[in-house]
Amino acid sequence: MTQPRIVVTGLGATTPVGGDIASTWDGLLTGRSGIRVLEGDQYADLPVRIAGQAAVDPGEVLPRPEARKLDRSQQFALVAAREAWADAGSPEVDPLRLGVALASGIGGIVSLLEQNEVLKERGWSRVSPMSVPMLMPNGAAAWVGLDIGAKAGVHAPVSACASGAEAVWVGYEMIRSGRADVVLVGGTEACTHPITIAAFAAMRALSTRNDEPERASRPYDKGRDGFVMGEGAGCLVLETLEHAQARGATVYAEVAGIGITSDGHHIAQPDPTGSGAARAMTAAIENAGVTPSDIVHVNAHATSTPQGDVAEAGAIRSVLGAAADGVAVSGTKSMTGHLLGGAGAVESVAAVLALHHRLAPVTANVDDLDDDVQLDVVTREPRPLRDGDIAVLNNSFGFGGHNVALVFRSV
């Protein structure tokens, strides 16, 4: 049986560099950093006092009565989902054929911590009755599902920093298996809090470049010293090409191939050989029915960690082979910071936009490329991509050894 071609017809995002798709894309092309010094005495004694906070607070977008019952990660998800849904033309879909797959790596941890303080200071009777919906990891997916009336299934995959990309796979499989005609997919995260920063700092995972926040996230640069936390959400609307054409929808790209593997190596450290990442990329390329020479752009995971960047660079090189010399590689976390469970979705949005506009975003702060990174990293100016049938690759890897690679192809 011929499998349906699954395409992207709507995009939405709210990130540290912009509150919507247009401003986020502009920030990624111009190299605008969304990393700032964190305000508040609660951060004063921490070794890390910087993060990528949202360019537009979701409380400024959502009605106050609605925002009050949502965790911040859920607020971001609704903002991005509503933009993506509107961008797709708010399609009329039988609710029984409409699904959601929206991920978060951590969920409503800030709401949980805040309500714990309420319990200690004011007693159990003052704890919000919305606490459980606010803290549960599937909360964002559930609220988005309610918002658009999805009844084919609402899913919330959790695979650390690969969660948002895995959500794309879940939506893809829902349509391919015949469960749904349209699925809104994405990822969200909002966990900037002293305890999460302290925890990541204790692992030596975060950059301590507090005096130069906008230069702290520097993928592939010799001076990189860790990632920078970010917050926000990204969403995409998926449907079959036939369904999209029948309703006259704009088609941005095809979700052509997906590869998912695991390292089996360490709970937090990437496999230094990059073999798991390479297997995911290879599977995605083969699944898409393209060759390495068809790949013109990679939105790399590129977190700005000393070990992770080199392992991924080696994996990309091994998979693309000689074709890697002509591939434009971008590390957009250099501007947004690392959105954890939202990263794979936001970067899928960026990859789709790069394909649609034939333009690869910059990688900021690459002053001295690591000698072990044998890639054509896009710096300073966005890179035009060639005409014709092309494909782009998006990588997402997470603690626990989760690897997800996505191939998007021109339509």
C-alpha positions in Angstrom: 0.0 0.0 0.0 1.3 3.5 -0.9 2.0 5.6 2.2 0.5 9.1 2.2 2.8 12.1 1.9 2.6 14.1 5.1 3.2 17.8 4.9 3.5 20.9 7.1 0.7 23.5 6.6 1.0 25.7 9.7 3.7 27.1 11.9 3.7 28.8 15.3 6.4 29.8 17.8 7.2 31.9 20.8 10.8 32.0 21.8 13.5 34.2 23.4 14.2 35.9 20.1 10.5 36.6 19.1 7.0 36.2 20.2 5.7 34.8 16.9 7.0 33.1 13.7 7.9 36.3 11.9 10.0 37.8 14.7 11.6 34.5 15.6 12.6 33.9 12.0 14.0 37.4 11.8 16.0 36.8 14.9 17.5 33.6 13.6 18.5 35.2 10.3 20.1 38.3 11.9 21.8 36.5 14.8 19.8 38.4 17.5 20.4 36.8 20.9 17.6 36.2 23.3 19.9 35.4 26.3 19.7 37.9 29.2 20.7 38.3 32.8 18.1 36.9 35.2 16.6 39.5 37.5 15.8 38.7 41.1 17.6 38.1 44.3 16.8 34.3 44.1 19.5 34.1 41.3 22.1 36.2 43.0 24.1 33.5 44.6 24.0 31.0 41.8 27.0 30.3 39.6 24.7 30.8 36.5 22.6 33.9 36.3 21.6 33.9 32.6 18.9 32.3 30.5 16.9 32.8 27.3 13.6 34.2 28.6 10.7 34.7 26.2 10.8 37.8 24.1 7.0 38.2 24.7 5.5 37.2 28.0 2.6 34.8 27.3 0.6 36.7 29.9 0.5 39.6 27.5 -1.0 37.5 24.8 -3.5 35.3 26.7 -6.6 36.6 28.5 -5.8 36.9 32.2 -8.5 34.5 33.4 -7.2 31.9 31.0 -3.5 32.4 31.8 -4.1 32.2 35.6 -5.1 28.5 35.4 -2.1 27.5 33.2 1.5 26.7 34.0 3.9 28.9 32.0 4.8 26.0 29.7 1.2 25.5 28.9 0.7 29.2 28.2 3.6 29.1 25.7 2.0 26.0 24.1 -1.3 27.7 23.6 0.3 30.8 22.1 2.3 28.8 19.6 -0.5 26.3 18.8 -3.0 29.1 18.1 -0.6 30.8 15.7 0.1 27.5 13.9 -3.6 26.7 13.7 -4.4 30.1 12.3 -1.5 29.8 9.9 -2.9 26.6 8.6 -6.2 28.3 7.9 -8.0 27.0 11.0 -9.0 23.9 9.0 -12.5 22.4 9.4 -11.8 18.9 10.6 -14.0 16.2 12.0 -12.9 16.2 15.7 -12.7 12.4 15.6 -10.0 12.8 12.9 -8.0 15.5 14.7 -5.1 14.9 17.0 -2.4 16.6 19.1 1.1 15.5 20.0 2.7 18.1 22.1 5.7 17.4 24.3 7.5 18.8 27.3 10.7 17.4 28.8 9.9 18.6 32.4 6.3 19.8 32.5 4.9 22.2 35.1 7.8 22.1 37.6 7.6 25.8 38.3 4.0 25.6 39.2 4.7 22.6 41.5 7.5 24.5 43.3 5.3 27.6 43.7 2.5 25.6 45.2 4.9 23.9 47.5 5.8 27.3 48.9 2.1 28.1 49.3 1.6 24.9 51.2 4.5 25.7 53.6 3.6 29.3 54.1 -0.2 29.4 53.9 -1.4 25.8 54.5 -3.0 23.2 52.3 -6.3 24.9 51.9 -4.6 27.7 49.9 -3.0 25.3 47.4 -4.6 26.0 43.9 -7.2 23.4 42.9 -5.6 23.7 39.4 -2.2 22.5 40.7 -2.4 19.0 39.3 -3.5 20.1 35.7 -0.7 22.7 35.9 2.1 20.4 36.9 1.2 17.2 34.9 3.6 16.7 31.9 0.6 16.1 29.5 -1.0 19.4 30.6 0.1 21.4 27.6 -1.0 18.8 25.1 -4.4 18.4 26.9 -5.1 22.2 26.9 -4.2 22.5 23.2 -6.4 19.4 22.5 -9.3 21.1 24.3 -8.6 24.3 22.5 -9.0 22.8 19.0 -11.4 20.0 19.9 -9.1 17.1 19.1 -10.7 13.7 19.7 -8.5 11.3 17.6 -5.9 11.3 20.4 -3.8 13.7 22.5 -0.2 12.6 23.3 2.7 14.0 25.2 5.9 12.2 24.5 8.7 12.7 27.1 12.3 12.1 26.0 14.2 15.0 27.6 15.6 17.3 25.0 14.4 15.1 22.1 10.8 15.4 23.2 9.7 18.1 20.7 11.1 16.2 17.8 9.6 13.0 19.0 6.2 14.7 19.0 6.6 15.3 15.3 7.1 11.6 14.9 4.0 10.8 17.0 1.8 13.1 14.8 3.4 11.6 11.7 2.5 8.1 12.8 -1.1 9.1 13.7 -1.7 10.2 10.2 0.2 7.5 8.5 -1.6 4.8 10.5 -5.0 6.3 9.5 -6.0 7.5 13.0 -6.1 11.1 12.1 -6.3 13.5 9.1 -4.7 16.5 10.8 -2.4 16.6 13.9 -1.0 19.6 15.6 2.4 18.8 17.0 5.1 20.6 18.9 7.0 21.1 22.2 7.1 23.5 25.0 9.2 24.3 28.1 9.3 26.8 30.9 11.5 25.8 33.8 13.7 28.8 34.5 13.9 28.5 38.3 16.7 28.6 40.8 16.4 24.8 41.5 16.6 23.8 37.8 19.5 26.2 37.1 21.3 25.0 40.3 20.7 21.4 39.2 22.1 21.8 35.7 25.0 23.9 37.1 25.8 21.1 39.5 26.2 18.8 36.5 28.6 21.4 34.9 26.2 21.5 32.0 25.6 25.3 31.8 27.7 28.2 30.6 28.9 30.5 33.3 29.5 33.4 31.0 27.3 35.7 33.2 29.0 38.9 32.1 28.3 38.3 28.4 25.0 36.6 28.3 24.4 37.2 24.6 27.7 35.5 23.8 27.3 32.6 26.2 25.8 30.0 23.9 28.5 29.4 21.3 28.1 26.0 19.5 31.2 24.6 17.9 33.4 27.4 19.2 36.6 26.6 21.1 35.5 28.8 23.9 32.1 27.1 24.6 31.5 26.1 28.2 28.0 24.7 28.3 24.5 25.4 27.2 22.1 28.2 28.2 18.6 27.4 29.3 15.7 28.8 27.3 12.0 28.8 27.3 9.1 28.9 24.8 7.3 26.7 22.3 7.1 25.7 18.7 4.2 24.0 16.9 3.5 22.6 13.4 0.3 21.5 11.7 0.6 18.2 9.9 -1.7 16.6 7.3 -1.6 14.5 4.2 -0.6 16.3 1.0 -3.9 15.2 -0.5 -5.9 16.6 2.4 -3.9 19.9 2.2 -4.4 20.3 -1.6 -8.1 19.5 -1.3 -8.6 22.5 1.0 -6.2 24.8 -0.8 -3.7 25.0 2.1 -0.2 26.5 1.9 2.3 23.7 2.1 5.7 24.5 3.7 7.4 21.2 3.4 7.0 17.4 3.5 7.9 15.4 6.6 9.8 12.9 4.6 11.8 10.8 7.0 12.3 10.1 10.7 15.0 8.2 12.5 14.8 7.3 16.2 17.5 5.5 18.2 19.0 5.3 21.7 22.7 5.3 22.8 22.6 2.8 25.6 25.6 4.7 26.9 25.0 7.1 29.9 22.1 8.9 31.6 23.5 12.3 30.7 26.7 12.1 28.6 26.4 11.6 24.9 28.1 8.6 23.3 31.5 10.2 22.3 31.5 8.1 19.1 28.2 9.6 18.0 27.1 6.2 16.8 23.5 6.5 18.1 23.1 9.9 16.5 24.5 8.7 13.3 22.1 5.8 13.2 19.2 8.1 13.7 20.3 10.4 10.9 21.0 7.5 8.5 17.5 6.0 9.3 15.8 9.4 8.6 17.6 9.9 5.3 16.8 6.3 4.2 13.2 6.6 5.4 12.9 9.8 3.3 14.1 8.1 0.2 16.8 10.7 -0.3 20.6 10.5 -0.4 23.2 12.5 1.6 23.7 14.6 -1.5 20.1 15.8 -1.3 20.7 17.2 2.2 21.6 20.9 1.8 21.1 22.1 5.4 21.3 20.8 8.9 19.7 22.4 12.0 22.1 20.8 14.4 21.3 20.0 18.1 24.5 21.9 18.8 23.9 22.8 22.5 27.3 24.4 23.1 28.6 21.7 25.4 32.3 20.6 24.9 31.5 16.9 24.4 28.2 17.0 22.7 29.1 19.3 19.9 32.1 17.3 18.8 30.2 14.0 19.0 27.4 15.4 16.8 29.8 17.0 14.4 31.5 13.7 13.9 28.2 11.9 13.4 27.0 14.4 10.8 30.3 14.0 9.0 30.2 10.3 9.0 26.6 10.1 7.7 26.9 12.7 5.0 30.4 11.7 4.0 31.9 13.8 1.1 28.5 15.6 0.7 29.1 17.3 4.1 31.4 19.8 2.5 28.5 21.5 0.8 25.9 21.4 3.6 25.1 24.5 5.5 25.0 23.7 9.3 23.2 26.0 11.7 23.1 26.0 15.5 20.1 28.1 16.4 20.5 27.5 20.2 23.3 30.1 19.9 20.4 32.7 19.9 17.5 31.0 21.6 19.3 29.0 24.3 18.3 25.4 24.8 14.5 25.0 25.1 14.9 21.4 26.4 11.6 19.7 25.6 10.6 22.5 23.3 13.9 22.6 21.4 13.1 19.9 18.8 9.9 21.5 17.9 11.2 25.1 17.6 14.2 23.8 15.6 11.8 21.8 13.4 10.0 25.1 12.7 13.4 26.7 11.9 14.3 23.8 9.6 11.0 24.1 7.7 11.4 27.8 7.3 14.9 27.4 6.0 13.6 25.0 3.4 10.6 27.1 2.5 12.7 30.4 2.2 15.8 28.6 0.9 17.9 30.3 3.5 19.9 28.8 6.4 20.0 30.7 9.7 23.3 31.9 11.2 25.1 30.3 14.1 26.0 33.2 16.5 29.2 33.5 18.5 31.5 31.2 16.5 34.7 33.2 16.7 37.1 30.2 16.7 35.8 27.0 15.2 36.8 23.9 17.1 39.4 21.9 15.1 37.4 18.7 15.6 34.3 20.2 13.9 34.8 19.4 10.3 31.6 21.0 9.1 30.5 24.1 7.1 29.0 26.1 9.9 27.0 29.1 8.9 28.2 32.2 10.6 27.6 36.0 10.4 25.3 35.9 7.4 22.4 33.6 6.5 23.3 31.1 3.7 21.1 30.8 0.5 20.1 27.2 -0.3 20.0 25.9 -3.9 17.0 25.7 -6.1 15.3 22.4 -7.1 14.3 19.4 -5.0 16.2 19.6 -1.7 16.0 18.3 1.9 17.0 19.5 5.3 17.9 17.6 8.5 17.0 18.5 12.0 18.7 16.7 15.0 17.5 16.5 18.5 19.2 14.5 21.3 18.3 14.1 24.9 19.5 12.9 28.3 19.1 9.2 28.6 20.5 8.7 25.1 17.4 9.7 23.1 18.2 10.5 19.4 15.7 11.8 16.9 16.5 13.0 13.4 13.9 14.5 11.1 14.2 15.0 7.3 12.0 17.7 5.7 11.8 17.8 1.9 10.6 20.4 -0.6 7.2 19.9 -2.2 
